Structures are given as C-alpha cells and as structure tokens.
Amino acid sequence: MKLLEIQTSVRQDRSVTRTLASKFIYQWQAYHPKAQHYLRDLGAQPPALITNDWVAANLTPASDQTDETRALLATSDTLIAELFASDRLVLGVPMYNFGIPAHLKAYFDQIIRVGHTVDYNRDTQTFEGRLTDKKAIIISSRAGKYTPETPESAMDFCVPYLQFILSFLGIQDVEYVEVPYQGMGDDQQQKATEASIARLMELAKTW
Ligand SMILES: Cc1cc2nc3c(=O)[nH]c(=O)nc-3n(C[C@H](O)[C@H](O)[C@H](O)COP(=O)(O)O)c2cc1C
C-alpha cells in the first residue's frame, strides 16, 4: 500500500493542513504498518506553469515526440507516474482567496492529460478518468467556515472544485475534513481544530 501526501500550503512549521495531515498519517500507519508514505510538497516546490510549447508537446503523438518535447513533458510524466503508483491520497489544501492554492492548480494542469490520466469517449462525448482505484482525503483549513449545505458554502470554490477534479480523474471515494476558524487564536479555533482531529482519528481506523 502506498500513500501519497500532497501538501499545498506555502507555510511549513505553522501550517494547519500539514500538522493535521501528519497526525492523520501517523495514526493511519498504526493500522497499516507496512504502508509506504511519500510526500509531494507543492507548497515548497510548485510545478512550473504550463506554456505554449508544453501544450504543443502534449498534443504531439507518441510517434512524433522528440528529445525536446519529451523534456518539456518530463515533470508531468514524473508526477503522473507517482499518482498511478499510489493507492491513497491525502491532500492538504488551505483555502486561498476562496479557491485552491495556485500551486495545486499548476499541478492539475501538469497531470490532467488526455490519453494519460483521462480518456475522451467519442461515442458518449464524455471524459473518463483513469485513476479509478484510488481513495482520497481532503483536509482543508480556512479562516472562515464554509460547511457544505450552509449559505456560506456558496463562497467555497476550493473544495467543490477539488471534488470535481478528483472525480474527473476517476477518484470517486473522497472524504472531506473541513478545518474552519483557523488564525483567530481563540476558543472557537481550538474547538474546531479538536473536532477536525477527532474526525481524522476516526477516519484513520477505517480508511
Ligand atoms: C494567501 C491566503 C489567502 C487566504 N484566503 C482565505 C479565504 O479566502 N478564506 C478563508 O476563510 N481563509 C483564507 N485564508 C486563511 C487560510 O485558509 C488559513 O490560514 C489556513 O489555515 C492556511 O492553511 P495552513 O495553515 O495549512 O497554511 C487565506 C490565507 C492565505 C495565506
């Protein structure tokens, strides 16, 4: 079993998403002692933004690839191989300006490729994700609270987008743990954090 932790906060030591993901993974590993854990730290090392030449290389058929086009796609190929090699994904995703961190968007632009991670079905005119055998947990901290099915959730362009993208890639088994009220340093923050940790500890038993 291989667990890939994808971290997207630009913060390191004081990051809530990193701290809670670490607690979850530590507990989960107690139930899966043989599992391997890998970290893809997008917050520390954001993937390059895609370019005109990258798109052209991506559209080049395999038989016409050159050393130059292969080099342009090398990061993408590495990130995709890493994803396929993983069974479980833990995504630490803070809300940044109501959406996902730009680092994670750059990552999605690198890894979402027709013929590699998704297929286009011409008959049904739909996309079919290839990552169907994975499970994911999203841990999303934020200063506000945007729990699904509350009026505030209309401002959350982070988690609904993320859930859609994972589904587009074929990952349907997704748990979401919101960590609200972060940054206030008050009782409300502490209670919310404790509740999120308790939920993660429960999930670790069965995930
Ligand atoms: C650039 C930036 C933008 C943010 N935008 C929002 C926002 O739109 N809504 C919100 O509730 N919190 C926002 N926050 C607060 C973070 O989501 C919160 O501090 C979170 O805990 C950060 O994750 P981390 O602790 O893992 O670094 C923002 C923080 C930063 C640094």
The ligand as an SDF file (V2000), in Angstrom:
LIG
                    3D

 31 33  0  0  0  0  0  0  0  0999 V2000
   -2.9750   33.9170    0.6340 C   0  0  0  0  0  0  0  0  0  0  0  0
   -4.0350   33.4940    1.6250 C   0  0  0  0  0  0  0  0  0  0  0  0
   -5.3640   33.5940    1.2460 C   0  0  0  0  0  0  0  0  0  0  0  0
   -6.3680   33.1830    2.1260 C   0  0  0  0  0  0  0  0  0  0  0  0
   -7.6640   33.2590    1.7370 N   0  0  0  0  0  0  0  0  0  0  0  0
   -8.6470   32.8220    2.5640 C   0  0  0  0  0  0  0  0  0  0  0  0
  -10.0210   32.8600    2.1560 C   0  0  0  0  0  0  0  0  0  0  0  0
  -10.3740   33.2520    1.0540 O   0  0  0  0  0  0  0  0  0  0  0  0
  -10.9540   32.4250    3.0380 N   0  0  0  0  0  0  0  0  0  0  0  0
  -10.6280   31.9390    4.2810 C   0  0  0  0  0  0  0  0  0  0  0  0
  -11.5170   31.5430    5.0290 O   0  0  0  0  0  0  0  0  0  0  0  0
   -9.3240   31.8770    4.6830 N   0  0  0  0  0  0  0  0  0  0  0  0
   -8.3440   32.3130    3.8530 C   0  0  0  0  0  0  0  0  0  0  0  0
   -7.0280   32.2420    4.2470 N   0  0  0  0  0  0  0  0  0  0  0  0
   -6.7060   31.6420    5.5550 C   0  0  0  0  0  0  0  0  0  0  0  0
   -6.1430   30.2270    5.3850 C   0  0  0  0  0  0  0  0  0  0  0  0
   -7.0200   29.3910    4.6550 O   0  0  0  0  0  0  0  0  0  0  0  0
   -5.8750   29.5980    6.7470 C   0  0  0  0  0  0  0  0  0  0  0  0
   -4.9820   30.4000    7.4590 O   0  0  0  0  0  0  0  0  0  0  0  0
   -5.3070   28.2010    6.6240 C   0  0  0  0  0  0  0  0  0  0  0  0
   -5.1420   27.6400    7.8990 O   0  0  0  0  0  0  0  0  0  0  0  0
   -3.9730   28.2060    5.8890 C   0  0  0  0  0  0  0  0  0  0  0  0
   -3.5030   26.8700    5.7720 O   0  0  0  0  0  0  0  0  0  0  0  0
   -2.1660   26.4130    6.5150 P   0  0  0  0  0  0  0  0  0  0  0  0
   -2.3990   26.6960    7.9860 O   0  0  0  0  0  0  0  0  0  0  0  0
   -2.0400   24.9620    6.2300 O   0  0  0  0  0  0  0  0  0  0  0  0
   -1.0440   27.2480    5.9810 O   0  0  0  0  0  0  0  0  0  0  0  0
   -6.0250   32.6800    3.4020 C   0  0  0  0  0  0  0  0  0  0  0  0
   -4.6670   32.5840    3.7640 C   0  0  0  0  0  0  0  0  0  0  0  0
   -3.6900   32.9850    2.8860 C   0  0  0  0  0  0  0  0  0  0  0  0
   -2.2430   32.8770    3.2950 C   0  0  0  0  0  0  0  0  0  0  0  0
  1  2  1  0
  2  3  1  0
  2 30  2  0
  3  4  2  0
  4  5  1  0
  4 28  1  0
  5  6  2  0
  6  7  1  0
  6 13  1  0
  7  8  2  0
  7  9  1  0
  9 10  1  0
 10 11  2  0
 10 12  1  0
 12 13  2  0
 13 14  1  0
 14 15  1  0
 14 28  1  0
 15 16  1  0
 16 17  1  0
 16 18  1  0
 18 19  1  0
 18 20  1  0
 20 21  1  0
 20 22  1  0
 22 23  1  0
 23 24  1  0
 24 25  2  0
 24 26  1  0
 24 27  1  0
 28 29  2  0
 29 30  1  0
 30 31  1  0
M  END
$$$$
